[in-house]
């Protein structure tokens, strides 16, 4: 089992910045990919950014150039630096950890991000 604990959400004005953190515990050695998804009210959960253990990252087109995902393997923690935030970035942000062999997904409890215009 893998447990994920997110932190760093909150309320910010448009154009502002937030940094999300997600710390993994438990069987962390089986984790390959870590990432962030978000879900706005009434919408499906969507990928924001993901990063492999080796550091390869991919982003949703809507956040490229504004968000940066990073990972500290020694601390089993993934970060999401969000700059130039827009109201449409609002939603609940969920941390994901995906295992190497089985591809099992583990999710955090979610953290609310609200961007006011």
Secondary structure, DSSP 4 states (H G I P E B T S, - for coil): -EEEEEE--EEEETT--EEEEEEEEESGGGEEEEEEEEE-TTS--EEEEEE-TT--EEE-TTTTTTEEEEEETTTTEEEEEE-S--GGG-EEEEEEEEESSS--EEE---EEEEEE-
